[in-house]
Amino acid sequence: MHEHEHGQEHGHGMVNPIELQKLLGGINYPIDKSTLLDRARDAGAGSEVLDALRRLPDQRYNSPTDISDQIGKLT
């Protein structure tokens, strides 16, 4: 018997889009990667979001869309 299926678990790189949008909507732009990570930690972002943000290119982001697009390229 397989009572504990693992299909519901999040894999690496799986970012909750609702959590991400809530975080990105509360940030002032433009923002650099380092400041973005600080804001995300301060906001209590989950480990999946923080992991994705750490993997972003080290550049300045002008909007939530800039960040979402880059995260989309990571997966």
mmCIF file of the N, C-alpha and C atoms, coordinates in Angstrom:
data_MODEL
# 
_entry.id   MODEL 
# 
loop_
_atom_site.group_PDB 
_atom_site.id 
_atom_site.type_symbol 
_atom_site.label_atom_id 
_atom_site.label_alt_id 
_atom_site.label_comp_id 
_atom_site.label_asym_id 
_atom_site.label_entity_id 
_atom_site.label_seq_id 
_atom_site.pdbx_PDB_ins_code 
_atom_site.Cartn_x 
_atom_site.Cartn_y 
_atom_site.Cartn_z 
_atom_site.occupancy 
_atom_site.B_iso_or_equiv 
_atom_site.pdbx_formal_charge 
_atom_site.auth_seq_id 
_atom_site.auth_comp_id 
_atom_site.auth_asym_id 
_atom_site.auth_atom_id 
_atom_site.pdbx_PDB_model_num 
ATOM 1   N N  . MET A 1 1  ? 0.833  -1.194 0.000   1.00 0.00 ? 1  MET A N  1 
ATOM 2   C CA . MET A 1 1  ? 0.000  0.000  0.000   1.00 0.00 ? 1  MET A CA 1 
ATOM 3   C C  . MET A 1 1  ? 0.871  1.248  0.000   1.00 0.00 ? 1  MET A C  1 
ATOM 4   N N  . HIS A 1 2  ? 0.386  2.279  -0.712  1.00 0.00 ? 2  HIS A N  1 
ATOM 5   C CA . HIS A 1 2  ? 1.113  3.543  -0.781  1.00 0.00 ? 2  HIS A CA 1 
ATOM 6   C C  . HIS A 1 2  ? 0.245  4.638  -0.177  1.00 0.00 ? 2  HIS A C  1 
ATOM 7   N N  . GLU A 1 3  ? 0.229  4.692  1.139   1.00 0.00 ? 3  GLU A N  1 
ATOM 8   C CA . GLU A 1 3  ? -0.609 5.682  1.804   1.00 0.00 ? 3  GLU A CA 1 
ATOM 9   C C  . GLU A 1 3  ? -0.002 7.074  1.744   1.00 0.00 ? 3  GLU A C  1 
ATOM 10  N N  . HIS A 1 4  ? 1.301  7.155  1.590   1.00 0.00 ? 4  HIS A N  1 
ATOM 11  C CA . HIS A 1 4  ? 1.979  8.453  1.609   1.00 0.00 ? 4  HIS A CA 1 
ATOM 12  C C  . HIS A 1 4  ? 2.564  8.761  0.236   1.00 0.00 ? 4  HIS A C  1 
ATOM 13  N N  . GLU A 1 5  ? 1.717  9.176  -0.668  1.00 0.00 ? 5  GLU A N  1 
ATOM 14  C CA . GLU A 1 5  ? 2.183  9.546  -2.000  1.00 0.00 ? 5  GLU A CA 1 
ATOM 15  C C  . GLU A 1 5  ? 2.914  10.883 -1.910  1.00 0.00 ? 5  GLU A C  1 
ATOM 16  N N  . HIS A 1 6  ? 3.909  11.059 -2.759  1.00 0.00 ? 6  HIS A N  1 
ATOM 17  C CA . HIS A 1 6  ? 4.718  12.273 -2.708  1.00 0.00 ? 6  HIS A CA 1 
ATOM 18  C C  . HIS A 1 6  ? 4.367  13.264 -3.805  1.00 0.00 ? 6  HIS A C  1 
ATOM 19  N N  . GLY A 1 7  ? 3.298  13.061 -4.507  1.00 0.00 ? 7  GLY A N  1 
ATOM 20  C CA . GLY A 1 7  ? 2.917  13.939 -5.595  1.00 0.00 ? 7  GLY A CA 1 
ATOM 21  C C  . GLY A 1 7  ? 2.528  15.343 -5.160  1.00 0.00 ? 7  GLY A C  1 
ATOM 22  N N  . GLN A 1 8  ? 2.198  15.528 -3.908  1.00 0.00 ? 8  GLN A N  1 
ATOM 23  C CA . GLN A 1 8  ? 1.756  16.827 -3.431  1.00 0.00 ? 8  GLN A CA 1 
ATOM 24  C C  . GLN A 1 8  ? 2.905  17.714 -2.968  1.00 0.00 ? 8  GLN A C  1 
ATOM 25  N N  . GLU A 1 9  ? 4.095  17.173 -2.859  1.00 0.00 ? 9  GLU A N  1 
ATOM 26  C CA . GLU A 1 9  ? 5.215  17.949 -2.341  1.00 0.00 ? 9  GLU A CA 1 
ATOM 27  C C  . GLU A 1 9  ? 5.735  18.906 -3.394  1.00 0.00 ? 9  GLU A C  1 
ATOM 28  N N  . HIS A 1 10 ? 6.270  20.038 -2.918  1.00 0.00 ? 10 HIS A N  1 
ATOM 29  C CA . HIS A 1 10 ? 6.888  21.006 -3.824  1.00 0.00 ? 10 HIS A CA 1 
ATOM 30  C C  . HIS A 1 10 ? 8.295  20.547 -4.142  1.00 0.00 ? 10 HIS A C  1 
ATOM 31  N N  . GLY A 1 11 ? 8.671  20.631 -5.390  1.00 0.00 ? 11 GLY A N  1 
ATOM 32  C CA . GLY A 1 11 ? 10.037 20.317 -5.785  1.00 0.00 ? 11 GLY A CA 1 
ATOM 33  C C  . GLY A 1 11 ? 10.907 21.552 -5.675  1.00 0.00 ? 11 GLY A C  1 
ATOM 34  N N  . HIS A 1 12 ? 12.191 21.382 -5.903  1.00 0.00 ? 12 HIS A N  1 
ATOM 35  C CA . HIS A 1 12 ? 13.096 22.526 -5.883  1.00 0.00 ? 12 HIS A CA 1 
ATOM 36  C C  . HIS A 1 12 ? 12.713 23.476 -7.003  1.00 0.00 ? 12 HIS A C  1 
ATOM 37  N N  . GLY A 1 13 ? 12.737 24.773 -6.697  1.00 0.00 ? 13 GLY A N  1 
ATOM 38  C CA . GLY A 1 13 ? 12.437 25.757 -7.711  1.00 0.00 ? 13 GLY A CA 1 
ATOM 39  C C  . GLY A 1 13 ? 10.957 26.054 -7.878  1.00 0.00 ? 13 GLY A C  1 
ATOM 40  N N  . MET A 1 14 ? 10.107 25.398 -7.106  1.00 0.00 ? 14 MET A N  1 
ATOM 41  C CA . MET A 1 14 ? 8.675  25.649 -7.209  1.00 0.00 ? 14 MET A CA 1 
ATOM 42  C C  . MET A 1 14 ? 8.319  26.836 -6.319  1.00 0.00 ? 14 MET A C  1 
ATOM 43  N N  . VAL A 1 15 ? 7.984  27.948 -6.948  1.00 0.00 ? 15 VAL A N  1 
ATOM 44  C CA . VAL A 1 15 ? 7.666  29.166 -6.218  1.00 0.00 ? 15 VAL A CA 1 
ATOM 45  C C  . VAL A 1 15 ? 6.159  29.349 -6.210  1.00 0.00 ? 15 VAL A C  1 
ATOM 46  N N  . ASN A 1 16 ? 5.608  29.644 -5.041  1.00 0.00 ? 16 ASN A N  1 
ATOM 47  C CA . ASN A 1 16 ? 4.187  29.935 -4.925  1.00 0.00 ? 16 ASN A CA 1 
ATOM 48  C C  . ASN A 1 16 ? 3.934  31.294 -5.585  1.00 0.00 ? 16 ASN A C  1 
ATOM 49  N N  . PRO A 1 17 ? 3.211  31.340 -6.702  1.00 0.00 ? 17 PRO A N  1 
ATOM 50  C CA . PRO A 1 17 ? 3.043  32.608 -7.419  1.00 0.00 ? 17 PRO A CA 1 
ATOM 51  C C  . PRO A 1 17 ? 2.284  33.659 -6.621  1.00 0.00 ? 17 PRO A C  1 
ATOM 52  N N  . ILE A 1 18 ? 1.372  33.237 -5.765  1.00 0.00 ? 18 ILE A N  1 
ATOM 53  C CA . ILE A 1 18 ? 0.621  34.196 -4.947  1.00 0.00 ? 18 ILE A CA 1 
ATOM 54  C C  . ILE A 1 18 ? 1.545  34.831 -3.920  1.00 0.00 ? 18 ILE A C  1 
ATOM 55  N N  . GLU A 1 19 ? 2.351  34.013 -3.255  1.00 0.00 ? 19 GLU A N  1 
ATOM 56  C CA . GLU A 1 19 ? 3.308  34.542 -2.281  1.00 0.00 ? 19 GLU A CA 1 
ATOM 57  C C  . GLU A 1 19 ? 4.281  35.494 -2.966  1.00 0.00 ? 19 GLU A C  1 
ATOM 58  N N  . LEU A 1 20 ? 4.748  35.107 -4.140  1.00 0.00 ? 20 LEU A N  1 
ATOM 59  C CA . LEU A 1 20 ? 5.699  35.938 -4.875  1.00 0.00 ? 20 LEU A CA 1 
ATOM 60  C C  . LEU A 1 20 ? 5.078  37.284 -5.239  1.00 0.00 ? 20 LEU A C  1 
ATOM 61  N N  . GLN A 1 21 ? 3.861  37.287 -5.758  1.00 0.00 ? 21 GLN A N  1 
ATOM 62  C CA . GLN A 1 21 ? 3.221  38.538 -6.163  1.00 0.00 ? 21 GLN A CA 1 
ATOM 63  C C  . GLN A 1 21 ? 2.941  39.444 -4.965  1.00 0.00 ? 21 GLN A C  1 
ATOM 64  N N  . LYS A 1 22 ? 2.550  38.860 -3.827  1.00 0.00 ? 22 LYS A N  1 
ATOM 65  C CA . LYS A 1 22 ? 2.333  39.667 -2.625  1.00 0.00 ? 22 LYS A CA 1 
ATOM 66  C C  . LYS A 1 22 ? 3.629  40.337 -2.203  1.00 0.00 ? 22 LYS A C  1 
ATOM 67  N N  . LEU A 1 23 ? 4.717  39.587 -2.249  1.00 0.00 ? 23 LEU A N  1 
ATOM 68  C CA . LEU A 1 23 ? 6.020  40.131 -1.880  1.00 0.00 ? 23 LEU A CA 1 
ATOM 69  C C  . LEU A 1 23 ? 6.436  41.239 -2.846  1.00 0.00 ? 23 LEU A C  1 
ATOM 70  N N  . LEU A 1 24 ? 6.363  40.960 -4.137  1.00 0.00 ? 24 LEU A N  1 
ATOM 71  C CA . LEU A 1 24 ? 6.834  41.910 -5.141  1.00 0.00 ? 24 LEU A CA 1 
ATOM 72  C C  . LEU A 1 24 ? 5.988  43.174 -5.183  1.00 0.00 ? 24 LEU A C  1 
ATOM 73  N N  . GLY A 1 25 ? 4.712  43.056 -4.849  1.00 0.00 ? 25 GLY A N  1 
ATOM 74  C CA . GLY A 1 25 ? 3.831  44.213 -4.862  1.00 0.00 ? 25 GLY A CA 1 
ATOM 75  C C  . GLY A 1 25 ? 4.115  45.199 -3.741  1.00 0.00 ? 25 GLY A C  1 
ATOM 76  N N  . GLY A 1 26 ? 4.791  44.748 -2.694  1.00 0.00 ? 26 GLY A N  1 
ATOM 77  C CA . GLY A 1 26 ? 5.072  45.612 -1.557  1.00 0.00 ? 26 GLY A CA 1 
ATOM 78  C C  . GLY A 1 26 ? 6.461  46.216 -1.563  1.00 0.00 ? 26 GLY A C  1 
ATOM 79  N N  . ILE A 1 27 ? 7.129  46.176 -2.703  1.00 0.00 ? 27 ILE A N  1 
ATOM 80  C CA . ILE A 1 27 ? 8.512  46.642 -2.809  1.00 0.00 ? 27 ILE A CA 1 
ATOM 81  C C  . ILE A 1 27 ? 8.564  47.891 -3.674  1.00 0.00 ? 27 ILE A C  1 
ATOM 82  N N  . ASN A 1 28 ? 9.451  48.821 -3.303  1.00 0.00 ? 28 ASN A N  1 
ATOM 83  C CA . ASN A 1 28 ? 9.679  50.010 -4.123  1.00 0.00 ? 28 ASN A CA 1 
ATOM 84  C C  . ASN A 1 28 ? 10.720 49.702 -5.187  1.00 0.00 ? 28 ASN A C  1 
ATOM 85  N N  . TYR A 1 29 ? 10.450 50.123 -6.403  1.00 0.00 ? 29 TYR A N  1 
ATOM 86  C CA . TYR A 1 29 ? 11.344 49.876 -7.541  1.00 0.00 ? 29 TYR A CA 1 
ATOM 87  C C  . TYR A 1 29 ? 11.928 51.186 -8.029  1.00 0.00 ? 29 TYR A C  1 
ATOM 88  N N  . PRO A 1 30 ? 13.092 51.167 -8.678  1.00 0.00 ? 30 PRO A N  1 
ATOM 89  C CA . PRO A 1 30 ? 13.934 50.002 -8.974  1.00 0.00 ? 30 PRO A CA 1 
ATOM 90  C C  . PRO A 1 30 ? 14.589 49.457 -7.713  1.00 0.00 ? 30 PRO A C  1 
ATOM 91  N N  . ILE A 1 31 ? 15.021 48.187 -7.786  1.00 0.00 ? 31 ILE A N  1 
ATOM 92  C CA . ILE A 1 31 ? 15.641 47.516 -6.649  1.00 0.00 ? 31 ILE A CA 1 
ATOM 93  C C  . ILE A 1 31 ? 16.729 46.581 -7.163  1.00 0.00 ? 31 ILE A C  1 
ATOM 94  N N  . ASP A 1 32 ? 17.807 46.457 -6.393  1.00 0.00 ? 32 ASP A N  1 
ATOM 95  C CA . ASP A 1 32 ? 18.855 45.514 -6.796  1.00 0.00 ? 32 ASP A CA 1 
ATOM 96  C C  . ASP A 1 32 ? 18.636 44.185 -6.077  1.00 0.00 ? 32 ASP A C  1 
ATOM 97  N N  . LYS A 1 33 ? 19.355 43.176 -6.523  1.00 0.00 ? 33 LYS A N  1 
ATOM 98  C CA . LYS A 1 33 ? 19.159 41.823 -5.996  1.00 0.00 ? 33 LYS A CA 1 
ATOM 99  C C  . LYS A 1 33 ? 19.396 41.763 -4.490  1.00 0.00 ? 33 LYS A C  1 
ATOM 100 N N  . SER A 1 34 ? 20.451 42.386 -4.011  1.00 0.00 ? 34 SER A N  1 
ATOM 101 C CA . SER A 1 34 ? 20.784 42.341 -2.587  1.00 0.00 ? 34 SER A CA 1 
ATOM 102 C C  . SER A 1 34 ? 19.661 42.941 -1.736  1.00 0.00 ? 34 SER A C  1 
ATOM 103 N N  . THR A 1 35 ? 19.176 44.110 -2.140  1.00 0.00 ? 35 THR A N  1 
ATOM 104 C CA . THR A 1 35 ? 18.089 44.759 -1.403  1.00 0.00 ? 35 THR A CA 1 
ATOM 105 C C  . THR A 1 35 ? 16.808 43.944 -1.503  1.00 0.00 ? 35 THR A C  1 
ATOM 106 N N  . LEU A 1 36 ? 16.567 43.362 -2.671  1.00 0.00 ? 36 LEU A N  1 
ATOM 107 C CA . LEU A 1 36 ? 15.395 42.504 -2.862  1.00 0.00 ? 36 LEU A CA 1 
ATOM 108 C C  . LEU A 1 36 ? 15.409 41.337 -1.878  1.00 0.00 ? 36 LEU A C  1 
ATOM 109 N N  . LEU A 1 37 ? 16.562 40.695 -1.735  1.00 0.00 ? 37 LEU A N  1 
ATOM 110 C CA . LEU A 1 37 ? 16.676 39.585 -0.779  1.00 0.00 ? 37 LEU A CA 1 
ATOM 111 C C  . LEU A 1 37 ? 16.428 40.060 0.650   1.00 0.00 ? 37 LEU A C  1 
ATOM 112 N N  . ASP A 1 38 ? 16.974 41.222 1.006   1.00 0.00 ? 38 ASP A N  1 
ATOM 113 C CA . ASP A 1 38 ? 16.743 41.775 2.346   1.00 0.00 ? 38 ASP A CA 1 
ATOM 114 C C  . ASP A 1 38 ? 15.255 42.015 2.585   1.00 0.00 ? 38 ASP A C  1 
ATOM 115 N N  . ARG A 1 39 ? 14.576 42.632 1.616   1.00 0.00 ? 39 ARG A N  1 
ATOM 116 C CA . ARG A 1 39 ? 13.137 42.912 1.752   1.00 0.00 ? 39 ARG A CA 1 
ATOM 117 C C  . ARG A 1 39 ? 12.339 41.615 1.868   1.00 0.00 ? 39 ARG A C  1 
ATOM 118 N N  . ALA A 1 40 ? 12.722 40.614 1.083   1.00 0.00 ? 40 ALA A N  1 
ATOM 119 C CA . ALA A 1 40 ? 12.010 39.333 1.121   1.00 0.00 ? 40 ALA A CA 1 
ATOM 120 C C  . ALA A 1 40 ? 12.155 38.674 2.488   1.00 0.00 ? 40 ALA A C  1 
ATOM 121 N N  . ARG A 1 41 ? 13.369 38.686 3.037   1.00 0.00 ? 41 ARG A N  1 
ATOM 122 C CA . ARG A 1 41 ? 13.582 38.109 4.375   1.00 0.00 ? 41 ARG A CA 1 
ATOM 123 C C  . ARG A 1 41 ? 12.778 38.879 5.415   1.00 0.00 ? 41 ARG A C  1 
ATOM 124 N N  . ASP A 1 42 ? 12.817 40.216 5.334   1.00 0.00 ? 42 ASP A N  1 
ATOM 125 C CA . ASP A 1 42 ? 12.073 41.046 6.285   1.00 0.00 ? 42 ASP A CA 1 
ATOM 126 C C  . ASP A 1 42 ? 10.573 40.771 6.218   1.00 0.00 ? 42 ASP A C  1 
ATOM 127 N N  . ALA A 1 43 ? 10.079 40.447 5.021   1.00 0.00 ? 43 ALA A N  1 
ATOM 128 C CA . ALA A 1 43 ? 8.648  40.191 4.824   1.00 0.00 ? 43 ALA A CA 1 
ATOM 129 C C  . ALA A 1 43 ? 8.259  38.766 5.198   1.00 0.00 ? 43 ALA A C  1 
ATOM 130 N N  . GLY A 1 44 ? 9.245  37.943 5.572   1.00 0.00 ? 44 GLY A N  1 
ATOM 131 C CA . GLY A 1 44 ? 8.951  36.571 5.960   1.00 0.00 ? 44 GLY A CA 1 
ATOM 132 C C  . GLY A 1 44 ? 8.681  35.646 4.789   1.00 0.00 ? 44 GLY A C  1 
ATOM 133 N N  . ALA A 1 45 ? 9.332  35.909 3.657   1.00 0.00 ? 45 ALA A N  1 
ATOM 134 C CA . ALA A 1 45 ? 9.141  35.064 2.469   1.00 0.00 ? 45 ALA A CA 1 
ATOM 135 C C  . ALA A 1 45 ? 9.546  33.627 2.769   1.00 0.00 ? 45 ALA A C  1 
ATOM 136 N N  . GLY A 1 46 ? 8.864  32.691 2.136   1.00 0.00 ? 46 GLY A N  1 
ATOM 137 C CA . GLY A 1 46 ? 9.145  31.273 2.312   1.00 0.00 ? 46 GLY A CA 1 
ATOM 138 C C  . GLY A 1 46 ? 10.461 30.868 1.672   1.00 0.00 ? 46 GLY A C  1 
ATOM 139 N N  . SER A 1 47 ? 10.930 29.688 2.026   1.00 0.00 ? 47 SER A N  1 
ATOM 140 C CA . SER A 1 47 ? 12.232 29.222 1.547   1.00 0.00 ? 47 SER A CA 1 
ATOM 141 C C  . SER A 1 47 ? 12.275 29.066 0.033   1.00 0.00 ? 47 SER A C  1 
ATOM 142 N N  . GLU A 1 48 ? 11.155 28.671 -0.591  1.00 0.00 ? 48 GLU A N  1 
ATOM 143 C CA . GLU A 1 48 ? 11.149 28.517 -2.049  1.00 0.00 ? 48 GLU A CA 1 
ATOM 144 C C  . GLU A 1 48 ? 11.352 29.855 -2.739  1.00 0.00 ? 48 GLU A C  1 
ATOM 145 N N  . VAL A 1 49 ? 10.686 30.893 -2.227  1.00 0.00 ? 49 VAL A N  1 
ATOM 146 C CA . VAL A 1 49 ? 10.827 32.232 -2.806  1.00 0.00 ? 49 VAL A CA 1 
ATOM 147 C C  . VAL A 1 49 ? 12.245 32.744 -2.595  1.00 0.00 ? 49 VAL A C  1 
ATOM 148 N N  . LEU A 1 50 ? 12.770 32.602 -1.381  1.00 0.00 ? 50 LEU A N  1 
ATOM 149 C CA . LEU A 1 50 ? 14.127 33.074 -1.108  1.00 0.00 ? 50 LEU A CA 1 
ATOM 150 C C  . LEU A 1 50 ? 15.148 32.352 -1.970  1.00 0.00 ? 50 LEU A C  1 
ATOM 151 N N  . ASP A 1 51 ? 14.977 31.051 -2.143  1.00 0.00 ? 51 ASP A N  1 
ATOM 152 C CA . ASP A 1 51 ? 15.898 30.281 -2.975  1.00 0.00 ? 51 ASP A CA 1 
ATOM 153 C C  . ASP A 1 51 ? 15.864 30.782 -4.419  1.00 0.00 ? 51 ASP A C  1 
ATOM 154 N N  . ALA A 1 52 ? 14.673 31.037 -4.934  1.00 0.00 ? 52 ALA A N  1 
ATOM 155 C CA . ALA A 1 52 ? 14.547 31.538 -6.307  1.00 0.00 ? 52 ALA A CA 1 
ATOM 156 C C  . ALA A 1 52 ? 15.186 32.915 -6.441  1.00 0.00 ? 52 ALA A C  1 
ATOM 157 N N  . LEU A 1 53 ? 14.972 33.787 -5.459  1.00 0.00 ? 53 LEU A N  1 
ATOM 158 C CA . LEU A 1 53 ? 15.551 35.128 -5.522  1.00 0.00 ? 53 LEU A CA 1 
ATOM 159 C C  . LEU A 1 53 ? 17.073 35.077 -5.479  1.00 0.00 ? 53 LEU A C  1 
ATOM 160 N N  . ARG A 1 54 ? 17.616 34.156 -4.699  1.00 0.00 ? 54 ARG A N  1 
ATOM 161 C CA . ARG A 1 54 ? 19.080 34.014 -4.631  1.00 0.00 ? 54 ARG A CA 1 
ATOM 162 C C  . ARG A 1 54 ? 19.672 33.617 -5.980  1.00 0.00 ? 54 ARG A C  1 
ATOM 163 N N  . ARG A 1 55 ? 18.901 32.904 -6.783  1.00 0.00 ? 55 ARG A N  1 
ATOM 164 C CA . ARG A 1 55 ? 19.401 32.427 -8.077  1.00 0.00 ? 55 ARG A CA 1 
ATOM 165 C C  . ARG A 1 55 ? 19.220 33.452 -9.196  1.00 0.00 ? 55 ARG A C  1 
ATOM 166 N N  . LEU A 1 56 ? 18.582 34.579 -8.917  1.00 0.00 ? 56 LEU A N  1 
ATOM 167 C CA . LEU A 1 56 ? 18.389 35.611 -9.933  1.00 0.00 ? 56 LEU A CA 1 
ATOM 168 C C  . LEU A 1 56 ? 19.720 36.231 -10.336 1.00 0.00 ? 56 LEU A C  1 
ATOM 169 N N  . PRO A 1 57 ? 19.799 36.736 -11.573 1.00 0.00 ? 57 PRO A N  1 
ATOM 170 C CA . PRO A 1 57 ? 20.996 37.485 -11.973 1.00 0.00 ? 57 PRO A CA 1 
ATOM 171 C C  . PRO A 1 57 ? 21.175 38.713 -11.083 1.00 0.00 ? 57 PRO A C  1 
ATOM 172 N N  . ASP A 1 58 ? 22.419 39.067 -10.822 1.00 0.00 ? 58 ASP A N  1 
ATOM 173 C CA . ASP A 1 58 ? 22.734 40.221 -9.975  1.00 0.00 ? 58 ASP A CA 1 
ATOM 174 C C  . ASP A 1 58 ? 22.610 41.484 -10.824 1.00 0.00 ? 58 ASP A C  1 
ATOM 175 N N  . GLN A 1 59 ? 21.428 42.070 -10.798 1.00 0.00 ? 59 GLN A N  1 
ATOM 176 C CA . GLN A 1 59 ? 21.158 43.255 -11.605 1.00 0.00 ? 59 GLN A CA 1 
ATOM 177 C C  . GLN A 1 59 ? 20.083 44.081 -10.927 1.00 0.00 ? 59 GLN A C  1 
ATOM 178 N N  . ARG A 1 60 ? 19.758 45.221 -11.524 1.00 0.00 ? 60 ARG A N  1 
ATOM 179 C CA . ARG A 1 60 ? 18.694 46.090 -11.023 1.00 0.00 ? 60 ARG A CA 1 
ATOM 180 C C  . ARG A 1 60 ? 17.380 45.680 -11.690 1.00 0.00 ? 60 ARG A C  1 
ATOM 181 N N  . TYR A 1 61 ? 16.316 45.625 -10.892 1.00 0.00 ? 61 TYR A N  1 
ATOM 182 C CA . TYR A 1 61 ? 14.991 45.257 -11.385 1.00 0.00 ? 61 TYR A CA 1 
ATOM 183 C C  . TYR A 1 61 ? 14.076 46.471 -11.273 1.00 0.00 ? 61 TYR A C  1 
ATOM 184 N N  . ASN A 1 62 ? 13.348 46.766 -12.356 1.00 0.00 ? 62 ASN A N  1 
ATOM 185 C CA . ASN A 1 62 ? 12.526 47.969 -12.420 1.00 0.00 ? 62 ASN A CA 1 
ATOM 186 C C  . ASN A 1 62 ? 11.053 47.745 -12.110 1.00 0.00 ? 62 ASN A C  1 
ATOM 187 N N  . SER A 1 63 ? 10.632 46.479 -12.026 1.00 0.00 ? 63 SER A N  1 
ATOM 188 C CA . SER A 1 63 ? 9.215  46.193 -11.774 1.00 0.00 ? 63 SER A CA 1 
ATOM 189 C C  . SER A 1 63 ? 9.058  44.752 -11.301 1.00 0.00 ? 63 SER A C  1 
ATOM 190 N N  . PRO A 1 64 ? 7.894  44.432 -10.719 1.00 0.00 ? 64 PRO A N  1 
ATOM 191 C CA . PRO A 1 64 ? 7.631  43.036 -10.352 1.00 0.00 ? 64 PRO A CA 1 
ATOM 192 C C  . PRO A 1 64 ? 7.713  42.108 -11.560 1.00 0.00 ? 64 PRO A C  1 
ATOM 193 N N  . THR A 1 65 ? 7.323  42.605 -12.730 1.00 0.00 ? 65 THR A N  1 
ATOM 194 C CA . THR A 1 65 ? 7.367  41.784 -13.941 1.00 0.00 ? 65 THR A CA 1 
ATOM 195 C C  . THR A 1 65 ? 8.794  41.386 -14.288 1.00 0.00 ? 65 THR A C  1 
ATOM 196 N N  . ASP A 1 66 ? 9.746  42.316 -14.111 1.00 0.00 ? 66 ASP A N  1 
ATOM 197 C CA . ASP A 1 66 ? 11.154 41.985 -14.365 1.00 0.00 ? 66 ASP A CA 1 
ATOM 198 C C  . ASP A 1 66 ? 11.577 40.776 -13.538 1.00 0.00 ? 66 ASP A C  1 
ATOM 199 N N  . ILE A 1 67 ? 11.193 40.777 -12.273 1.00 0.00 ? 67 ILE A N  1 
ATOM 200 C CA . ILE A 1 67 ? 11.588 39.698 -11.365 1.00 0.00 ? 67 ILE A CA 1 
ATOM 201 C C  . ILE A 1 67 ? 10.845 38.408 -11.716 1.00 0.00 ? 67 ILE A C  1 
ATOM 202 N N  . SER A 1 68 ? 9.542  38.503 -11.935 1.00 0.00 ? 68 SER A N  1 
ATOM 203 C CA . SER A 1 68 ? 8.756  37.314 -12.291 1.00 0.00 ? 68 SER A CA 1 
ATOM 204 C C  . SER A 1 68 ? 9.281  36.663 -13.563 1.00 0.00 ? 68 SER A C  1 
ATOM 205 N N  . ASP A 1 69 ? 9.623  37.485 -14.560 1.00 0.00 ? 69 ASP A N  1 
ATOM 206 C CA . ASP A 1 69 ? 10.149 36.948 -15.816 1.00 0.00 ? 69 ASP A CA 1 
ATOM 207 C C  . ASP A 1 69 ? 11.450 36.191 -15.589 1.00 0.00 ? 69 ASP A C  1 
ATOM 208 N N  . GLN A 1 70 ? 12.335 36.748 -14.770 1.00 0.00 ? 70 GLN A N  1 
ATOM 209 C CA . GLN A 1 70 ? 13.611 36.087 -14.497 1.00 0.00 ? 70 GLN A CA 1 
ATOM 210 C C  . GLN A 1 70 ? 13.398 34.786 -13.726 1.00 0.00 ? 70 GLN A C  1 
ATOM 211 N N  . ILE A 1 71 ? 12.492 34.790 -12.759 1.00 0.00 ? 71 ILE A N  1 
ATOM 212 C CA . ILE A 1 71 ? 12.206 33.569 -11.997 1.00 0.00 ? 71 ILE A CA 1 
ATOM 213 C C  . ILE A 1 71 ? 11.626 32.505 -12.927 1.00 0.00 ? 71 ILE A C  1 
ATOM 214 N N  . GLY A 1 72 ? 10.789 32.924 -13.869 1.00 0.00 ? 72 GLY A N  1 
ATOM 215 C CA . GLY A 1 72 ? 10.228 31.988 -14.838 1.00 0.00 ? 72 GLY A CA 1 
ATOM 216 C C  . GLY A 1 72 ? 11.294 31.310 -15.682 1.00 0.00 ? 72 GLY A C  1 
ATOM 217 N N  . LYS A 1 73 ? 12.384 32.005 -15.932 1.00 0.00 ? 73 LYS A N  1 
ATOM 218 C CA . LYS A 1 73 ? 13.480 31.436 -16.720 1.00 0.00 ? 73 LYS A CA 1 
ATOM 219 C C  . LYS A 1 73 ? 14.304 30.434 -15.918 1.00 0.00 ? 73 LYS A C  1 
ATOM 220 N N  . LEU A 1 74 ? 14.201 30.482 -14.593 1.00 0.00 ? 74 LEU A N  1 
ATOM 221 C CA . LEU A 1 74 ? 14.980 29.589 -13.732 1.00 0.00 ? 74 LEU A CA 1 
ATOM 222 C C  . LEU A 1 74 ? 14.407 28.183 -13.703 1.00 0.00 ? 74 LEU A C  1 
ATOM 223 N N  . THR A 1 75 ? 13.098 28.050 -13.869 1.00 0.00 ? 75 THR A N  1 
ATOM 224 C CA . THR A 1 75 ? 12.464 26.747 -13.700 1.00 0.00 ? 75 THR A CA 1 
ATOM 225 C C  . THR A 1 75 ? 12.495 25.909 -14.947 1.00 0.00 ? 75 THR A C  1 
# 
